[in-house]
Amino acid sequence: MNHLQNETSPYLLQHADNPVDWYPWGEEALAKAKAENKPVLLSVGYSACHWCHVMAHESFEDEATAKIMNQLFINIKVDREERPDIDKIYQTAHQLITKRNGGWPLTVFMTPEQLPFMAGTYFPKTEMHGMPPFTDLLMQIAQYFETNQSALDKQGAAVVSALASLEPATPDKGTQLNRAPLEGLRQQLESTFDRDWGGFGEAPKFPHPTSIEYLLRHWRSTAHAEEPDIEALFMSALTVTRMIDGGIYDQLGGGFFRYSVDREWSIPHFEKMLYDNGPLLALLAQLWMASGDDAYRVAANKTADWVLRDMQSPEGAFWSTLDADSEGEEGKFYVWDPDEVSDLLSANEYKALATRFGLEQVANFEGQWHLQVRDSLEHTTEATGELTSTTHALIDSAQTKLLAARNKRIWPGRDEKILTAWNALMIRGLAMAGRSLNREDLITAAANTVDFIQQEMVINGQLLASYKDGQARFDAYLDDYAFLLDAILELLQARWNSQHLKLATTLAEQLLNNFADKENGGFYFTSIHHEKLIHRTRSFSDDSLPSGNAIAAFALSRLGHLLGEPRYLQASEDTLRAGFTAMQEFPHGHAALITALDEHLEAPEVIIIRGSLKAAEEWSRSISALYTPRRLVFTIPTDAELPESLASKPATSGTVAYLCRGTTCSAPIETLQELANTIRES
């Protein structure tokens, strides 16, 4: 009997009809393994994972394979998006056991006490690339478990000990935080930068928005120096320009795919993840403000439109992923044949689109065409024989027609669970894009998502991590708390809401009370109330998401400066100190934490504007027109309900502003001109 039918995860439900006797992670499965003295087969994946689908079709849907699995193992299926705590532990265990990076599907064999002794990722049904058939492997592992249990217990215990030893060394209490990691990150990024195509390193190539955002902040901090770091701006701009011209960006629908399989950003892995698009939307909004280059504005608008159109749930929050596959083929939903395109467009539209996006060049994806910019707008205009404005209009109308036709195809699967952390990343992106693009609908969407989380995903005062089908589940993780706190602080700059500030303060208090490592600094990934696993993770490095510790340090510092709360500032500093050795030794892996360090070393400029909403917003727009990442501007209506630290900054006469730097705030500033004269470029 398969035990996944009552789960809410779309990924687990994809396996609910397998002949494998799958269990969700939980006491029932682990107790059964102990009672029957069987090894556990742990399979971790997610709904948009291509190779997860392949292994499922080959092995988990196969009666003969399932019979062996059911006879010899207790089989547990985990959605890594619902249970990142389990995924983090066993991905690291995989690296320790195999000396190779992991991935998905993750396949781990462990004792009934959850001690891992063998691990891998995708295993083929038949012998391939030197790997044995999956059924042969299953029988060998089961036999080895039966005859070597004592040795396996010792091996598993050694892995657990190794997990603990991987915790970053905590510097001495007297260690002074300094700029060395900032300089190290700047140098490492330049040393791996691809000067032709942008990005860092070779294929496969990932966007790394956290690193690009750091470079952009760094450039801005040097803008008024004798020698501004133009190279940092160049690296940021070239990378994002190449991406939005490339196939990693959806030229018709907007939004970004997961990563590029090649150096040129040409052919992506076709899954679309909410957690990529939130930070990339924020990055596009910042680049538009920093450069005024219209390409970033267009891409930001199209990405935001995609999110609202294709990823927004009826409740107002955002779904998680779009699959890479449709009709069993990766990318089928997105690719084209020139004859099909020609039938949909006028002759002039086809000439413009075919020239611009390469339909007259060699096919670039398995005999078909995945759209990317392959010719200049100038040459496209020459090819059409039209004015530049007319060529623009032809391309726009052609894209609109193709998008409408594409929407009639069989869609990729969509994972419609709502994850707090991923929604928080999108809230931040929408809030920043709403401000820079002057789009109130984006700010409203961000605010509605916070309201949804507060109403549906906070149960008995505790934040939960996942929601689907009317049910919120799983104690929230560090990422959920930290990302949401950071997102609310961005949203409060776009639109003040005192209830949102209260939620932010509650999140901060729960971080300090339930997640903090009070002895060494920083935060554990799970709270003190979480179920006991073989290891309680405390990590400072970025992976596919920015580090939860980094975002906690960054957001607590900002909230501490806004509210004048020393405990938040101290927790932020303690986190930076705890991760300082790791930042020094491997800057490239700690871009988010180094960004938090940058803001600690030079405190942000906090401007609080009080008064009637219309006049206060005029002031805010005037001083927020430039890209100033170290400046926070909060426009607070006169009648807002506030904590004492903010209530003590009233609107004394008309509209006034208070400028705070570090722990020092100005007297009321009573004219916009005086405020403009007072603020410094930052």
N, C-alpha and C positions, 0 to 999 in steps of 0.2 A: 504493500500500500504506500502510495506517495503522499507525503504529509505537507505539501506546499499549497494545497487548494485554498486555504484560508488566509494566505499571505496577501499583503497589499503591494509588494514590489512587483512591477511589471517583469523584471528579470526573473524573479523566482516563479512567477506565474507562467512564464514561457516554458518552464521545466515541470509544471504541475502535472502534465500528462505523460511525462517520461515513464518508461517501465522501471527506471531506477527508483528505489525506495528512498527518495530524498527526504531529509529533515531540514528545517530551518535551524540556525544556530540556537542552542538553548539547552536547558537542563535535561529535557526528555532524551535527546539524542546522546548527550554525554553520559547520562546515567545508563542508558542501554549499552553503550560501548563498554562501560565498566562491568556491568552485570554479565555480559556475554564474552568479555575479554577479547574484543575485536579491535583491530586498528581502525582509525577514523580516516576516511578520505574526505578532505576539505577542498571544495571547488569554489573559487571566488571569481566573479566576473561582473558584468553590467550589461544592460540591455542593448547598448549601441556598439558592443564589442564584436568586430567581425570574426576573429578567431574563436571567440566563445561560441558563436553560432556554428562555426565549422565543426568544432569538437562535439557540440551537442548533436548535430545531424549525424556525424560519423559514429559516435560512441554511445551517447546518453539516450538516443532514440532507438538504438539497436538492441533487440531482445536478448541476443546471446551475450553481449557485453554487460547489459544490465543484470542478467542472471548471475554473472560472476561477481559483479560489484555487490549485489544484495547478499550473496552467500558469504563473502569474505570480509566485508567492510560495513561499518556504519557510515552512511554517506550524508554529508552536510553541504548544503548549497548556501552561499552568502552573496548578497548584493553589496559590492564594495562601496557603493554610494550611500547605502543605508548604514553600513557598519565599517566606516573607515578605520575604527579602532582595531578591529580584527585584521583588516587588510594591511595596515601599517606594520603590525607585529609579524605577520607571516610573510609579507614581502621581504622584510629584513631578514627573517629566518631563512628564506630562500637564498638570499645573497650569501649568508654565512655558510650554508650547506653546499651550495653549488659554485660559489665564487663568481657568479654571473648576476647581472641585473635581472630583475623579475619582469612581470607584466601580467597581462590577462589573456586567456584564463590562467589563474594561478591554481596549481594543483599541489596540495600538501598532504603527505601521509604522516599521521601522528598517533601517539599512544592515547589510550582513553583518558589520560591525565592532561591532554592537550599539548604534549611535548613533541615537537616536530622532529622527524628523523630522515625524511626524504622529501624532495620538492622538485617541481618543474613548472613549466607553463603549459603550452599546448603539447599533447601527446597524440600522434596519429593512430588511426585504427589499424593500419598495416605498416610494415617496416618502411621507414623513410628517413633519408639523410642520417643514416647510422643509428636511428632510434628504433627500438623494438616495437612490435605491435602492442597497443595499449593493454590488451587482454593478457599477453605474456608478462608484461610488467606487473600487472595486478597480481597474478599468481605468484610471481617471484617475491614480491614484497610481502604478501600474506604469509608465505612459507617462512621467509626470514623473520618476520615478526613472531611467529609461533615458536621458533627455535632460539631466538636471541633476545628475549624480552628484557633481560637484565642489562645487556649491553645497550639496547635501545633506550632504556630509561636513563642510563648514564649519559648517552650521547645527547638525548633531549635536554637533560639538565645542564649539560655543557653549553648548549645553544642558548638556553635561558640566561645562564651566567654571562655569555657573550653579549646578549642583548643589553643587559645592564651595564656592561663595560663600555658600550658604545656611547653612553651619555657623555655630552661634552664636558671637558674639564672646567671647573669653575675657577676663575682667576682669584688671586688673593684679594682680600677686602680692600687693601690699599691701592689696587690697580686703578690708574686714572684712565678714563675713557678718552680716546683721542682720535684724530682723523686718519690714522694709518689704514684702517679698513676701507675708508672712502677712496683713498688714493690707490689702494690695491685693487679694488673693484674697477675703478676707472681704467687702470692699466690692463687688467685681465680682459675686459670687454674689448678694448682696442686690439689686443693681441690676437683675439679669435674672430675679429670682425671680418666679414666678407665684403670687400670694397666694391665688388661688382654687383652683387645681388642683395646686399644687406643681410642682416641676421648674424648669427654667431655660430661658428663651427660648420661642419659639413652636413650632408644629408644623413638621416631625415632631419628636417629643419623645423624647429618650433618657434612660435612668435616671441615668447619671453617678454610679455608686456611689462613685468615688474622691472626688468633690467633696462628697458627702453625708457620707462618713466623716470628711473633714477638718472639716466643720462640727460634727460630733458631738464629735470630739476637742477642737476649739476651745471648744465650750460647756463640756466637762468641765474644761478648764484654768482656766476662769473661775468655776467653780461656787462657790468659797469667797471670791470677790472681793466687794467692796462692791456692785458692780453686775454680777451674772452675766449672761452673754450669752444670755438666754432666747430671743432672736430666732434665734440659730443652731440651738438645739434645735427651735424651732418649724419652721424651714425643713426640717430633717432629717425630723422626725416627719410633717409634713403631706405631704411628697413621697412618703415610703414608704407612708403610710396611703392616699393617693390611688391609688398604684400597686397595692396589694394589694386594693383595692376595684374596680379597673378591669379592663379587658379585656386589658391587657398582662400580667396575672397569670392563669395558668390556674386558674380557679375549681374545676375538678374534679380535675385531676391534679397541681396544684402546679407550681412553676417559672414562669419569666418568658420571654415572647417578646422578640424583639430590640428593638423600639421601637414607639412609638405613632404612627400617622399623623395623629392629631388632638391638640389641646391637652389634652383631658380624659382621656387614657390609655384611651380607649374601645376603639378598633379597632387592633389591632397589625399589624405585619408578622409573619406567623405562624411564622417560623422560630425555633427554640429553639437557643441556642448555649451550650455548656459554659462559655465564657469570660465570659458575662454572669452565669450562675447561680452560679458560684463566689464572685465578689465580692458579689453580692446576698445570698447565704446568709450570708456573713460579716457583712454590714451588718445583716441581720435579727437575727442572734444578738446583736450589740452593742446594737441598739436595745431588744431584750428586756431585756438586763441594765441598760441605762441608765434605762428607763422602767417596767418591770414591766407594760407593756400587753400583755394576752394575745393581741391580734391579731398581734403580731410573733412570739410563740412559736408560734402555730398556723401562720402562713405559713412560718416557718423549718422546722418539722417537715414540712409538706407538700412544701416544696421539696427538703429532704433525702430524703424518701421517694421523690419523683419521680426524683431522681438515681440512687438505689440500685436502683429498680425498672426504669427505662426506659433508663438510660444506662451501666450498669455492665457491662463485658465479663466473660466467664467467667474471664479471667486476673486480674481484680481491679482493673484500671484503668478509665478512663472514655472512652467514645466522644465524638465531637466535636459533632455537630449533628443536629437533626431538621429536615427540609425544611419550607418553608412550604406546599408543594403536596402534595396527594394526589389521585389520579385526574385529574391535570392541572389542578386548580383550587386556587387559594390559599385556605387556611382551611377547606376542605371537611370535614376530619377533626374540626374543633372546633365547628362551628355546628349549630344546632338549629331544628326546627320545633315549635311548641307542641303540635300534635296528636301528634307522635312522643313528646314528653316525657310528655304526659298518658297515653298508652298504657302507659308504663313504670312509672308511679307510682300510688300510692293517691290518692284525692281530697284527703286532708289534706296529703300530701306535695307534691302538685302545687300546691295553694293557697299553701303556705309558700314553695316554690321559685320559683313564678311571680311572687309578690309581691316577694320579695327580689331576684331577678335580672332582673326586667323583662319576663317573657314575656307579660304583659298590656299592655305598652306597645308603641310602634311598633317594628317590626323595625329593627335597627341595622347590618346587614351584608348588602347585596345581597338584600333580601327575606327574610332569615333572621335568627336571633337568636344573637349571640355573648354568652355569659354575662358579666355584670359586676354588681356591687352597684348597684341602682338605687332601692332603698328602704331605709329604716332598719329595724333589727331591732325597734324599738318598734312601728312601724306594721305590720310583718309579723306581729308577735304579735297586734296588734289584729285584723288581717284573718283570722287563723286562729281566733281566739277561744280560744286555748289559753294555758297558762302559758308564760313565757319559756323555761323549761328544755325544755318539750315542743316548742316551736317550733324551738329549737336542734336537738333530736333529729330532728325531721321533716326539717329542711334537711340534716342530716348523712346521714340514710338515703337521701334523694333524690339527693344528690350521689354517694353510693356506687353506687346503681343506675345512674345515668347514666354514671358512669365505666366500669362493667362493660360497659354497652351500647356505649359509644364504643370500647372496646378491641376490639370485634368488627368494627369498620369496617376498611376498607383503610387501612393506616397510611401516614403520610408517609415518604419515604425517610430513612434514617438513615446518616450518614457514620460508618463504624465504624473509622476510623483513630484512633490514640491519639497525641495531641500532648503533648509534655513540658510546655510552657508552660501549656497550658490545663488539664492535669491538676494542675499545681502550684497554679493558682488554686483548683481544687476541693479539693485537699488542705487548703489554708489555710481555706477555708470550712467544710469538714467538721470540722477540728480545733477551730475556734472555736465552731461550733454544738454539737459534742460536749461541750465544756466547759460552755457556758451552758445547754444543754438537759438536761445530765446523761445523755447517750446514749453509752454505750460502743460501740455498733455503728457510730456515725459515726467515732469515733476509730480503731476497728479498720479501717474502710474506708480512711481516710486513710493509716494505717500500711501497709496492704497495697499501696496504690498506690505509696508510696515504695519498698517492697521490689520491686515489679514493675519500676519504672524502674531501680533499681539492678541487678537481675538481667538484664533483657532489653534495656535501652536504654543501658547503659554498655558499650562494646565497646573492648577494649584500652585501658582507662582513660579513654576519651573519651565524653562524653555525646552521644547522638544525639537528633534532634528529633521523629521520627515513627516509628510502628510499626503494621504491619498484616500479617495473614496470616503471622505468625511471623518477620517481617523488620523490623529497625530500620534506618532510612535517614536520611541528611542530617546533616551536622555541625550540632550544636546552636548556636543563636543566643544572643545576650545575654539575651533574654527567658527562654529555657529555664533558663539558669544562675541568673539573678537571682530569678525567680519561685520556682524550686525551693528555693533557699537560704532565701528568706523563709518559704516554706511549712513547711520542716523546723523552723525556729525556732518557729513556732506549734505544730507537732505535738509538739515536745519539751516544751512546757509542758503539753500534754494527757497525754502518756505518754512517759517517758524511754526512749531507746534509744541506747546508745553507738555502735552501728553507723550510725545515722542522723546522729549528731554527726560521725562521721568523714566521711561523705558530704558534709555541709555544709562541713566544712573543706576537702575536696578541691575542691568547687565554688568556694569563695572563692579558693583558690590558683590555679585555672585562670582565673578572672576576671582576677586580677591579672597573670598571666603571658601570657595569650593574647588578651585583649580590651582591656586598658587603653591609653589614649592617654597615654603617659608624659610627653609634653611639655606637653600642654594640660589634662590631667585628664579624667575621665570614661571611658566605654567605647564602643568601636565595636560596631555591631550584629553584625558577623561576626568570627571569630577570625583570628589570623595564619595559620592553616592553611587557610582557606577559599579556594575558587576565586576567581580575580581577575575582578571585574565592573567596569563602567565607573565605579563610585563605591563607596567604603566609607563607609557611613552612620554618623553619630554624632549622635543626636537626643536631646533632653531633654524633649520635649513628649509629652503623652498623646494617644492617638487612640482607637480602639475598645478598646485595652488600655492599662493604665497604662504609663508610660515605663519601659523596661528600665533606663535609667540611674538613674531615681528609686528603683526597687525595689532595685537594686544598692547605692545609697548607704544606703538605709534598713536593708537586711539586713546589710550589712558593718558598719555602726555597731553594730547589736545583737550580732552575733557577736563583734565586737571588744571590747565591754563584757563579754560573757559570759566570754570566754577571756583578757581582758587582753592583746589583741594590737594593738599600736600601728599595725602596717602596715594592718590593716583599717580602723581609725579614720581614718588618714591618707588612704587611698584614698577613703573616704566623703566626707571634707572636700574633697578635690581635685575630686570629682565635683560637689559642691554649688557650689564656687567656679566651676567651668567653666560651670555652668548658671545662675549668679546673674544675669547680665544678662538672659537670657531670662525668668527668673522675674520680674524687676522690670518688664520691658516688657510681658509678657503673662501675668499671674498665672493667669487663667482656664484657660489651656492647659497649666499646669504644676502641677496640684493634687497629683499624687503626689510630685513633687520638693519642693514646698513643705511637704508633710507630713514628708518626710525632713529638710528644713531645720529645721522645728519641733522635731524630736527631737534634732537636733544642738545647737540653741541651749539646750535644756533636756534634758540626758541622761536616759535612762530609769532607773528604779529597778529593779535586778536583785536578786531574792531567790532564794537557793539553799538548799533544804531537804534535809538529809541525815538518814538514819536508816532504821529499818524501814519498809517501803513503806506499811503500813496507817496507822501513826501519822503519817508524813510527809504522806500524802495528806489526812489530817484537817486538818493545819495548812494545807495548800495550799487546800483548799476554804474554810476559814474566812477566809482573807485574799484570796480571789479572787471572793467573792460579789458584789462591786460592780463597776461598769464603771470600770476604771482603765487606760486605754489606754497610759499611760506606765510601767506596772509589768509586769515580766516575772517569772514565778514558775516555777522549775524544781525539780521534786521528783525527787531522784536517790537511788536505793537505795544502801545501804551497800556492796554488793559490785559496783557498776558499774565497768567499766573506763574510766578517765578520763585525759585529758591532765593534765600536771603542774599547770597553772593551776587546775583543778578538784579534782584529787586533794589539793591542799594545803588544801582546805576539808573535812576529814573530819567524821564523826559522833563527836565526842569522848566523849559520854555520852548514850545514848538518841537522841532526836531533837534536832537543832540546826538553826539557820538562820543564814545570813550575808546581810547586807544591804549591797549595793554601790551607791554613787551616784557616777557618773563613774568615776574611777580609785581611789576610796577604798572599802574594805570594812570592815565591822564585825568585832569579835571574835565568837566563837560566841554566839548567843542561845539560851538553853537552855529557855525556856518559851514557850508560845504567847502567854500574856498579855504577856510582855516584848516579843515580836515585834509584837503588836498595838499596844503603847504606842510602839514605835519607828518603825514605818512612818508615813510622812506620806501624806496624801491627794494623789494625783497623777493 
